[in-house]
Amino acid sequence: MKISIQWLNEFVQTKGSSDDISDILTMLGLEAESLPDLSDLDDIVIGEVRDCSRHPNADRLNICKVFDGKDELPIVCGAPNVKKGQKIALAPVGAILPGDFKISKAKIRGEISQGMICSEKELGISQEHEGIMVLEDRARPGDSFQEFFNEKNTIELDITPNRADCFSHLGVARDYSVKMKEELNFPSYSIRSFNNNKASEHLTINIEDPNDCPRYIAGIVDNVNVKNSPKWLREKLESVGHRSINNIVDISNLVMLEMGQPTHMFDAEKIDSKEILIRRGLKNESIVTLDGIKRSISSDELLITNGKNPIAVAGIMGGLASSVTDQTTRVIIESAYFEPTIIRKGAKSLNMSTDASKRFERGADPNGAEIAFWRIVSLLEELADGTWIEGLIDAYPKKIPSIEIKLRKTKLDKVSGFSIDNDFVINTLKSLGCIIKENDKGWLCQPPSWRPDLVREIDLIEEIIRVYGYDNVISNYSSNISIKNSVVDSLSIVDTINNILNGFGFYQVFNNTLQSEKNVSFFESEPVSIMNPLSDKMSHLRKSLIEGLLFTADFNLKNGQKNMMLFEHGNIFRKNGEGLDGINEIHLISGVVCGNMYDSSIHLNKSIKNDLFSVKGTINTLLRRMNFKDVSLKSVDKSESQFDKAFIVEVNNKNIGRYGKISSSMIKKLDLDIREIYGFEINLK
């Protein structure tokens, strides 16, 4: 994402060069890269292509007339994207480009060329070389290219998925202000005039499922004048790579880039209804989006509708039928908070990635939606001569609760390796937007609504240390190690078990820890769900290794392999309380067998089947080879969810696992082709 330093300075006073600012942001965890050094491009000027025609002696060349501020120069150019009217980077005769490449007057296929129209690669800006570099309209022929380019002072940021708050100039400014202890300024807005009509008389909002859309704000601005945006707005958008469309669309983009809140504006006259209904997509439903593509809709997508027909794909892209045009006079403003998972699923299903979806799927600020709405109204009054129809319609049926996180001073000092001053901790967290309450052990912290990534104590510790500065953390070279108790190498034990089972003829497999809700439903305990799953098939943490082994065995069976002995070791997750502390992570080793252990051959008259006794023998021998002496295998009176007939495994009278014939009801529910299969599961702890 591109950030303009000039724009950033509207929110916080930055210090130093773009490289200095990039270094500060990088040390804060926002990987930043400033513009390349253009000190060698003193000779490059801005030019304007006044005319462009085909070269008479070459199909792939053009003859351009380029105005350099004084004269029109003939230049032969082979770039496919060169057009009349473009502002370009011109290397005149005598200019020296990176690599000591000197431009001289030349005759190319019989035509004189007095200079060169440059690509980004030729200027040393990037590796882009398939076309010339086209500059913004504000560029003036004859001006220094170096000065023009440095005016933009743009920084490229690589934002990690957890930092949704930094997908805006305000978010980056907030981090910078905390680190540099500078005052943070917020975008201003004011409503000068309004229509006495009530917006609620013209529009109602209904949300089918508040889990999909916890908050939806809408309002109406009348008498808007759709026209070109003023120069300052166009330049702002162009400085970070956005194209100006018209004042209405540009205002929406400005607020998104400014505050991180995507908004949308509908042509009110095209809605053809007084209702806006937010719901999931229906079977055989479709919508033509703003890019002119007709898209088939499924239940994975959340739609904005007029009560009947879709008018936008929520959080991703608006519909063409309700879009703002030059004839638009009344707009409906949408500023909402959509649940991140539904937006990510919809974008993936439709194979779409937009500026809006990137922000919503990472987690926007539910409280920022209202501030963005008022900012939009204010700008529509200022730049589009609009009149606000009084009233903000705020559908917020499911308020998002704030959380409190305990931060212990002892834990902070232990993780950081040294004692951090209490005043620094309090001031840092308050500057980040947290509400702080002190107690005898540390602090109770309520993170701000724009930081959905702050959910654990360690998250707050990370915030404090990154603001303190990783480069300022004191090195501690001393250590005290207690070796009173014997150390058991768990990896060595796992390797030993692997070797033993391999010797028995088992093959090791590796299955995904993430499973569907259906696949983890064979236990009475509540499954551990994932907040933002990649798909429905990866929505929960596994509660057993058996299910994954069964799917692997079934896949092999369908591909002609009837005899199988498979095992896997890994972690499972059981929920027995609230929060992260209520999740137990258990390391198990499990196996399944089916078909024959040995097929008949010249050495064996009769094949030997895998059955309950072969599983029993495997467990018995495995544990004895691991030097466990008091091993007993006992039957269980009642059947278990995974086994029709279950047996428990005890070592020194302690239950460490179970084995048996896999439940036929489980095989049926998982829709497997396997008829008879046996399995075991042992706790490695």
C-alpha positions in Angstrom: 0.0 0.0 0.0 1.3 3.5 -0.9 1.4 6.3 1.7 2.0 9.9 0.8 4.2 11.7 3.3 2.6 15.0 2.4 -0.8 13.5 3.3 0.6 11.8 6.4 1.7 15.3 7.6 -1.9 16.3 7.8 -2.3 13.9 10.7 1.1 14.0 12.3 4.2 16.1 11.9 6.9 13.8 10.5 10.6 14.5 10.8 13.5 13.7 8.5 13.7 12.3 5.0 11.5 9.6 3.5 14.2 7.1 4.3 14.1 8.2 8.0 10.3 7.8 8.1 10.6 4.4 6.4 13.1 3.3 9.0 10.9 4.4 11.9 7.8 2.6 10.4 9.8 -0.6 9.7 11.1 -0.7 13.3 7.4 -0.4 14.4 6.6 -3.6 12.4 5.3 -1.8 9.3 7.7 -2.9 6.6 8.3 0.3 4.6 10.3 1.2 1.5 10.9 4.8 0.4 11.4 6.0 -3.1 14.6 5.1 -4.9 17.5 7.7 -5.0 17.0 9.8 -8.1 20.0 12.0 -7.6 21.5 10.8 -10.9 18.5 12.0 -13.0 19.3 15.7 -13.0 19.0 15.8 -16.8 15.6 14.2 -17.0 12.7 16.6 -17.6 8.9 16.3 -17.9 7.6 16.2 -21.5 4.2 16.1 -23.1 3.4 13.9 -26.1 1.8 16.4 -28.6 1.4 13.9 -31.4 1.9 10.2 -32.0 1.9 8.4 -35.4 3.1 5.2 -36.9 6.7 4.9 -38.1 6.5 4.6 -41.9 9.3 2.0 -42.0 8.6 -0.1 -38.9 5.3 -1.6 -37.6 6.2 -1.6 -34.0 7.6 1.9 -33.7 5.9 5.3 -33.3 7.1 8.8 -34.2 6.2 11.2 -31.4 6.3 15.0 -31.1 7.3 15.7 -27.5 7.1 19.2 -26.0 9.9 19.8 -23.4 8.6 23.2 -22.2 10.4 25.1 -25.0 10.5 23.1 -28.2 8.8 20.1 -29.9 11.2 17.3 -30.4 10.8 14.3 -32.8 11.3 11.1 -30.8 11.1 7.5 -32.1 9.4 5.3 -29.4 8.7 1.6 -29.4 6.6 1.4 -26.3 3.1 0.0 -26.9 1.4 2.3 -24.4 2.6 5.7 -25.7 -0.3 8.0 -26.6 -1.0 11.6 -27.5 -1.6 13.8 -24.5 0.5 11.9 -22.0 3.0 13.5 -19.6 6.2 11.5 -19.7 9.8 11.4 -18.4 12.0 12.7 -21.2 15.7 12.1 -21.5 16.9 14.8 -24.0 20.1 14.5 -26.1 23.1 14.6 -23.7 21.2 13.2 -20.7 22.9 10.3 -18.9 20.7 7.5 -17.6 21.6 4.9 -14.9 24.4 2.6 -16.1 26.2 5.5 -17.8 23.9 5.3 -20.8 24.2 8.6 -22.7 21.4 9.8 -25.0 22.5 11.0 -28.4 20.8 12.2 -31.5 20.1 9.2 -33.8 18.4 8.1 -37.0 16.1 5.1 -36.5 14.8 3.4 -39.6 15.3 6.6 -41.5 13.7 9.0 -38.9 15.5 11.4 -36.7 15.1 10.9 -32.9 16.2 13.7 -30.5 15.8 12.0 -27.1 14.2 9.1 -25.4 10.8 8.6 -23.6 11.8 6.5 -20.5 10.3 3.5 -18.7 10.6 3.0 -15.0 13.4 0.5 -15.5 15.5 2.9 -17.6 15.1 5.5 -14.8 16.1 3.0 -12.2 12.8 3.3 -10.3 11.6 -0.3 -10.7 11.9 -3.4 -13.0 8.9 -2.3 -15.1 10.0 -2.1 -18.7 7.1 -3.1 -20.9 5.9 0.5 -21.4 6.9 4.1 -20.8 6.3 5.7 -17.4 3.1 7.9 -17.6 3.0 10.8 -15.2 0.0 12.4 -13.5 -1.9 15.2 -15.4 -0.5 17.8 -12.9 3.0 17.3 -14.3 4.2 20.4 -16.2 6.4 20.1 -19.4 9.9 21.4 -18.8 9.9 20.9 -15.1 12.6 18.7 -13.4 11.4 15.1 -13.3 13.5 14.6 -10.2 11.8 17.4 -8.3 8.3 16.3 -9.5 8.9 12.7 -8.4 10.3 13.6 -5.0 7.3 15.9 -4.4 5.2 12.8 -4.1 7.4 11.4 -1.3 5.5 8.2 -1.4 6.3 5.2 0.9 5.4 1.7 0.0 4.1 -0.3 2.9 3.8 -4.1 3.2 1.0 -4.4 5.8 0.7 -7.7 7.6 -2.9 -9.2 7.7 -3.3 -8.5 11.5 -2.8 -4.8 11.1 -6.0 -3.8 9.5 -5.8 -0.4 11.2 -2.8 0.6 9.2 -4.6 0.3 5.8 -5.0 4.1 6.0 -3.0 7.3 6.4 -4.6 7.9 9.8 -3.6 4.4 11.0 0.0 4.8 10.0 0.1 8.3 11.5 -1.2 6.9 14.8 1.6 4.5 15.0 4.2 7.1 14.1 2.8 9.6 16.6 3.0 7.0 19.4 6.6 6.2 18.6 7.8 9.8 18.1 5.5 11.3 20.8 3.9 13.7 18.3 0.3 15.0 18.5 -2.2 13.2 16.3 -4.7 15.2 14.3 -8.0 13.7 13.2 -10.0 14.3 9.9 -12.5 17.2 10.5 -16.0 17.5 9.3 -18.9 20.0 9.7 -22.5 19.9 8.4 -23.4 23.4 7.2 -26.9 22.9 5.9 -29.6 20.2 5.9 -33.1 19.5 4.6 -35.8 19.3 7.2 -37.1 16.1 5.7 -36.2 13.0 7.7 -34.0 10.4 6.1 -36.0 7.7 7.9 -39.1 8.8 5.8 -37.3 7.9 2.6 -35.3 4.8 3.7 -35.3 1.8 6.1 -32.5 -0.6 6.8 -33.1 -4.3 7.5 -30.4 -6.9 8.3 -31.3 -10.5 7.9 -28.4 -11.8 10.0 -26.6 -9.5 12.4 -23.7 -11.9 12.5 -22.9 -11.2 8.9 -23.4 -7.4 9.2 -23.3 -6.2 12.8 -23.6 -2.5 11.8 -25.0 -0.7 8.7 -25.2 3.1 8.5 -27.0 4.9 5.7 -28.0 8.5 4.9 -29.2 10.6 2.0 -27.6 13.7 0.4 -29.7 15.6 -2.1 -29.0 18.0 -5.0 -25.5 16.7 -5.6 -23.6 18.0 -8.6 -21.5 15.3 -10.2 -18.4 16.8 -11.8 -14.6 16.6 -11.9 -12.9 16.7 -8.6 -10.8 19.7 -7.6 -7.1 19.7 -8.2 -6.1 19.0 -4.6 -8.3 15.9 -4.4 -7.1 14.5 -7.8 -3.5 15.0 -6.8 -4.0 13.3 -3.4 -5.5 10.2 -5.1 -2.9 10.2 -7.9 0.0 10.5 -5.3 -0.9 7.0 -4.0 -1.8 5.4 -7.4 -5.5 6.0 -7.5 -7.2 7.3 -10.6 -9.7 10.2 -10.3 -13.2 9.3 -11.6 -15.6 12.1 -10.4 -16.1 14.1 -7.3 -18.6 11.6 -5.7 -16.5 8.5 -6.2 -13.3 10.3 -5.4 -14.8 11.5 -2.0 -15.5 7.8 -1.1 -11.9 6.8 -2.1 -10.4 9.7 -0.2 -12.2 8.7 3.1 -11.1 5.1 2.6 -7.4 6.0 2.1 -7.7 8.6 4.9 -9.4 6.6 7.6 -9.4 3.0 6.4 -13.2 2.8 6.2 -14.6 1.7 2.8 -17.9 3.4 1.9 -20.2 3.2 -1.1 -22.6 5.6 -2.7 -25.7 4.5 -4.6 -27.8 6.6 -7.0 -30.9 6.9 -4.8 -33.2 7.2 -7.9 -32.1 3.8 -9.2 -32.7 1.9 -6.0 -36.5 1.7 -6.8 -37.4 1.0 -3.2 -37.4 2.6 0.2 -35.8 -0.5 1.8 -32.2 -1.7 1.9 -32.0 -5.3 2.9 -28.7 -7.0 3.7 -28.8 -10.7 3.2 -27.0 -13.8 1.8 -27.1 -14.6 -1.9 -29.8 -16.9 -3.2 -29.5 -19.8 -5.7 -29.4 -18.8 -9.4 -29.0 -15.1 -8.4 -26.6 -12.8 -10.2 -25.4 -9.2 -10.4 -23.5 -7.0 -12.8 -20.8 -5.3 -10.8 -19.2 -1.9 -11.5 -16.6 -3.5 -13.7 -19.3 -4.6 -16.1 -19.0 -8.3 -15.3 -22.1 -10.4 -14.6 -21.3 -12.6 -11.6 -23.2 -15.6 -10.3 -24.0 -15.4 -6.6 -24.1 -18.1 -4.0 -24.7 -18.2 -0.2 -21.0 -17.5 0.3 -21.7 -13.8 -0.7 -23.4 -11.1 1.3 -25.5 -8.8 -0.7 -27.0 -5.3 -0.4 -30.4 -5.4 -2.0 -33.4 -3.1 -2.5 -35.6 -5.7 -0.7 -35.7 -7.9 -3.8 -32.8 -7.5 -6.2 -29.1 -7.1 -5.4 -27.6 -3.7 -5.8 -24.1 -4.4 -4.5 -21.9 -7.3 -3.2 -21.4 -6.2 0.4 -17.9 -5.1 1.2 -16.5 -6.0 -2.2 -18.0 -4.0 -5.1 -21.1 -2.1 -6.0 -23.6 -3.0 -8.7 -23.6 -1.2 -12.1 -27.4 -0.7 -12.1 -27.3 1.5 -9.0 -24.0 3.3 -9.7 -23.4 7.1 -9.7 -23.4 8.7 -13.1 -23.2 12.3 -14.4 -27.0 12.5 -14.1 -27.1 11.5 -10.4 -28.7 14.2 -8.2 -29.4 12.2 -5.0 -27.1 9.7 -3.3 -27.5 7.1 -0.5 -24.3 6.8 1.5 -23.4 3.4 2.9 -20.9 3.1 5.7 -20.9 -0.3 7.4 -19.1 -2.9 9.3 -19.2 -6.4 7.8 -18.0 -9.6 9.5 -14.5 -10.3 8.1 -15.0 -14.0 7.4 -18.1 -13.5 5.1 -16.2 -10.8 3.1 -13.1 -13.0 2.7 -15.2 -16.0 1.6 -17.2 -13.9 -0.8 -14.1 -12.3 -2.4 -12.5 -15.8 -2.7 -15.7 -17.3 -4.2 -16.0 -14.5 -6.8 -12.3 -14.4 -7.4 -12.3 -10.7 -6.6 -9.9 -8.6 -4.5 -10.7 -4.9 -4.2 -9.5 -2.1 -1.9 -12.7 -2.4 0.1 -12.5 -6.2 0.5 -8.9 -6.0 1.6 -9.9 -3.8 4.5 -13.1 -5.5 5.5 -11.7 -9.0 5.4 -9.0 -8.0 7.8 -11.4 -6.2 10.2 -12.5 -2.6 9.9 -13.4 -0.4 12.8 -17.2 -0.7 13.7 -17.1 2.6 15.5 -15.2 4.3 12.6 -18.2 3.7 10.3 -20.1 6.6 11.8 -17.1 9.0 11.7 -16.6 8.1 8.1 -20.2 8.8 7.3 -20.1 12.3 8.7 -16.8 13.0 6.9 -18.5 11.9 3.6 -21.5 14.1 4.2 -19.3 17.1 4.9 -17.2 16.5 1.7 -20.4 16.1 -0.4 -21.6 19.5 0.9 -18.2 21.1 0.1 -17.3 19.5 -3.2 -20.7 18.5 -4.7 -23.0 21.2 -3.5 -25.1 18.6 -1.7 -27.8 19.0 0.9 -28.0 16.5 3.7 -31.4 15.1 4.4 -31.5 15.2 8.2 -31.1 11.9 9.9 -28.6 9.1 10.2 -30.0 5.6 9.9 -27.9 3.4 12.1 -28.8 -0.3 12.1 -26.7 -1.7 14.9 -28.7 -4.8 16.2 -25.6 -6.6 17.4 -23.2 -4.3 19.2 -19.7 -5.6 19.2 -18.6 -5.8 22.9 -15.3 -4.5 24.1 -12.9 -6.9 25.8 -10.6 -6.5 28.9 -7.2 -8.0 28.9 -5.1 -8.5 32.0 -1.5 -7.3 31.6 0.8 -8.5 34.4 3.9 -6.4 35.2 5.8 -9.7 36.0 4.8 -11.2 32.6 5.9 -8.1 30.7 9.3 -8.0 32.4 9.8 -11.7 31.9 9.0 -11.6 28.1 11.0 -8.4 27.5 14.0 -9.6 29.6 14.2 -6.3 31.6 12.0 -4.0 33.6 10.0 -1.4 31.6 9.0 1.8 33.4 5.3 1.8 34.4 4.8 5.3 33.1 6.0 4.3 29.7 3.7 1.3 29.7 0.6 3.4 30.6 1.4 6.3 28.2 2.1 3.9 25.3 -1.1 1.9 25.7 -3.2 5.1 26.2 -1.6 6.6 23.0 -2.5 3.4 21.1 -6.1 4.0 22.2 -6.4 1.6 25.1 -8.4 2.4 28.2 -6.3 1.5 31.2 -7.1 0.6 34.8 -4.3 -0.1 37.2 -4.3 -2.9 39.8 -1.9 -4.4 42.2 -0.5 -6.9 39.7 -0.5 -4.6 36.6 -3.2 -3.3 34.4 -6.6 -4.0 32.9 -6.6 -2.9 29.3 -9.6 -2.3 27.0 -8.2 -2.2 23.4 -9.7 0.3 20.9 -12.3 -0.8 18.4 -9.8 -0.2 15.5 -7.4 -2.9 16.9 -9.2 -6.3 16.5 -5.7 -8.0 16.7 -5.3 -7.1 20.4 -7.0 -10.0 22.2 -4.3 -11.5 24.5 -1.8 -10.4 27.1 1.1 -11.2 24.8 -0.4 -8.9 22.1 -0.2 -5.9 24.5 3.4 -6.9 25.5 4.3 -6.9 21.8 2.8 -3.4 21.4 4.8 -2.1 24.3 8.1 -3.6 23.2 7.8 -2.5 19.5 7.1 1.1 20.6 9.9 0.9 23.1 12.1 -0.3 20.2 13.5 -3.7 19.6 16.9 -2.0 19.0 16.7 -0.6 22.6 16.0 -3.9 24.3 18.9 -4.6 26.7 20.9 -7.7 25.9 21.2 -10.2 28.7 24.0 -12.8 28.3 23.7 -14.5 31.6 21.5 -17.5 32.2 20.7 -20.0 35.0 19.8 -23.5 33.9 18.6 -26.1 36.4 19.5 -29.7 35.5 18.4 -31.4 38.7 15.7 -33.4 36.9 16.3 -35.8 34.0 15.3 -34.4 30.7 13.2 -36.4 28.4 13.7 -35.6 24.7 10.2 -35.8 23.2 11.4 -35.7 19.7 13.7 -38.7 20.4 10.6 -40.6 21.7 8.6 -39.8 18.6 11.5 -40.9 16.4 11.7 -44.2 18.3 7.9 -44.8 17.9 8.1 -44.0 14.2 10.9 -46.5 13.7 9.0 -49.2 15.6 5.8 -48.7 13.7 7.6 -48.5 10.4 9.2 -51.9 11.3 5.7 -53.3 11.9 4.8 -52.2 8.3 2.9 -49.0 9.1 3.2 -45.9 6.8 3.3 -42.5 8.4 0.9 -39.8 7.1 0.4 -36.1 7.8 -3.1 -34.6 7.8 -4.3 -31.0 8.2 -4.9 -29.9 11.8 -7.9 -27.9 10.5 -11.1 -29.9 9.8 -14.7 -29.2 8.9 -17.4 -28.9 11.7 -18.9 -32.2 10.4 -15.6 -34.1 10.9 -15.2 -33.0 14.5 -18.7 -33.7 15.6 -18.1 -37.2 17.0 -17.4 -36.0 20.5 -19.5 -34.6 23.3 -17.1 -31.8 24.0 -17.6 -28.5 22.2 -15.3 -28.1 19.1 -12.7 -25.3 18.9 -13.6 -23.1 16.0 -11.4 -20.8 14.0 -12.2 -17.1 13.8 -11.4 -16.5 10.2 -11.3 -20.0 8.4 -10.1 -20.2 4.9 -13.1 -22.4 4.0 -15.9 -24.4 5.7 -13.7 -27.5 5.3 -11.0 -25.8 7.6 -13.2 -24.2 10.2 -12.3 -26.1 13.3 -9.3 -27.6 15.1 -9.3 -31.4 15.1 -10.3 -33.2 18.2 -8.9 -36.6 17.1 -6.4 -38.0 14.6 -8.7 -40.9 13.7 -10.9 -38.9 11.3 -8.0 -37.7 9.2 -6.6 -41.2 9.0 -10.0 -42.5 7.9 -10.1 -40.0 5.0 -6.6 -41.0 4.0 -7.5 -44.7 4.1 -10.6 -44.1 2.1 -8.7 -42.1 -0.6 -6.2 -45.0 -0.9 -9.0 -47.5 -1.1 -10.7 -45.6 -3.9 -7.4 -45.7 -5.8 -7.1 -49.5 -5.6 -5.1 -50.0 -2.3 -7.0 -52.4 -0.2 -4.4 -53.3 2.5 -3.4 -50.4 4.7 -1.5 -49.8 8.0 -1.3 -46.1 8.6 -0.3 -44.0 11.6 0.1 -40.3 12.5 1.3 -38.4 15.5 0.3 -34.8 16.2 -1.7 -32.4 18.3 -5.4 -32.4 18.9 -7.5 -29.8 20.7 -10.2 -30.2 23.2 -12.3 -27.3 24.7 -13.1 -27.5 28.4 -13.5 -23.8 29.3 -13.7 -20.2 28.0 -10.9 -18.4 26.1 -7.5 -19.6 25.2 -6.9 -21.0 28.7 -9.9 -23.3 28.2 -8.3 -25.2 25.3 -6.3 -28.3 25.9 -3.6 -29.2 23.4 -2.8 -33.0 23.5 -0.1 -34.9 21.6 -1.4 -38.2 20.4 -0.3 -41.1 18.2 -3.0 -42.9 16.3 -3.2 -45.6 13.7 -5.7 -47.5 11.5 -5.5 -50.8 9.8 -7.7 -52.6 7.2 -7.5 -55.4 4.6 -4.7 -57.9 5.0 -1.6 -57.6 7.2 0.1 -60.2 4.9 -1.2 -61.5 1.6 -0.8 -65.2 0.8 2.4 -66.1 -1.1 4.8 -69.0 -1.7 6.0 -68.5 1.9 2.5 -68.1 3.4 -0.4 -70.4 2.5 -3.1 -68.2 3.9 -3.4 -64.4 4.1 -3.5 -62.8 7.5 -6.1 -60.1 8.0 -5.8 -57.0 10.0 -8.3 -57.2 12.9 -8.8 -56.4 16.5 -6.1 -58.8 17.6 -3.5 -57.3 15.2 -4.2 -53.8 16.7 -3.9 -55.3 20.2 -0.6 -56.9 19.3 0.7 -53.7 17.8 0.0 -51.7 20.9 1.3 -54.3 23.3 4.6 -54.7 21.4 5.0 -51.0 20.9 4.7 -50.2 24.6 6.9 -53.1 25.7 9.6 -52.0 23.3 9.3 -48.5 24.8 10.2 -50.3 28.2 6.7 -49.9 29.7 6.3 -52.9 32.0 2.9 -52.8 33.6 0.7 -52.7 30.4 -2.9 -53.9 30.4 -5.6 -53.8 27.8 -9.2 -53.8 29.1 -12.6 -53.9 27.4 -15.1 -51.1 27.9 -18.8 -52.1 28.6 -20.3 -49.3 26.5 -19.4 -48.4 22.9 -17.8 -45.0 22.2 -18.5 -42.5 19.5 -15.5 -43.6 17.4 -15.5 -47.4 18.2 -18.3 -50.0 18.1 -16.3 -52.1 20.5 -13.7 -50.2 22.6 -10.8 -51.2 24.7 -8.7 -49.0 26.9 -4.9 -49.0 27.2 -3.4 -48.7 30.7 0.2 -48.3 31.9 0.8 -48.5 35.6 -3.0 -48.4 36.1 -3.2 -45.1 34.2 -5.5 -44.7 31.1 -3.3 -43.6 28.2 -5.4 -44.5 25.2 -8.0 -46.8 23.5 -8.4 -49.0 20.5 -11.2 -51.0 18.8 -13.2 -51.4 15.6 -14.1 -48.1 14.0 -17.8 -47.2 14.5 -20.0 -48.1 11.5 -22.1 -45.0 12.2 -19.0 -42.8 12.1 -18.0 -44.3 8.7 -21.5 -43.7 7.4 -21.7 -40.1 8.6 -18.3 -39.4 7.0 -19.6 -40.9 3.8 -16.6 -43.4 3.4 -16.4 -46.5 1.3 -14.5 -48.5 3.9 -16.5 -51.3 5.4 -14.2 -52.7 8.1 -11.3 -50.8 9.7 -9.7 -50.8 13.2 -7.8 -48.1 15.0 -6.0 -46.9 18.1 -5.2 -43.6 19.8 -2.5 -43.2 22.5 -1.6 -40.1 24.5 2.1 -39.5 24.2 2.3 -37.4 27.3 
